[in-house]
Amino acid sequence: MPLFWKAYKSEASTFIDTLKAQRPTLEQEQLAGRALLWDKTVDRSAQADYRSARVAQQPYVYQTQSK
């Protein structure tokens, strides 16, 4: 190992480290935001009802229906 060797750290990594040092609650805020938008319980019976009620789309949507 050379005398003046220093481990490389990217600008993005240093930015994230300084951001986490300035705002220690950042990870909890991110988890709360994720839970607000994405972490939802799925109602399987309602999902099955939605799938069964779906109307099939015709191959070309703008074509008039011929009888």
URTA-V304682 format. One record per backbone hydrogen bond with DSSP energy under -0.5 kcal/mol. NH is the residue of the N-H (numbers start at 0). CO is the residue of the C=O. Records with the same first field share a line. If there is no record, write none. Layout:
# URTA-V304682
NH = CO / CO
This chain:
# URTA-V304682
4 = 1
13 = 9
14 = 10
15 = 11
16 = 12
17 = 13
18 = 14
19 = 15
20 = 16
21 = 17
22 = 18
23 = 21
25 = 22
28 = 24
29 = 25
30 = 26
31 = 27
32 = 28
33 = 29
34 = 30
35 = 31
36 = 32
37 = 33
38 = 33
39 = 37
42 = 40
43 = 41
46 = 42
47 = 43
48 = 44
49 = 45
50 = 46
51 = 47
52 = 48
53 = 50
60 = 58
62 = 59
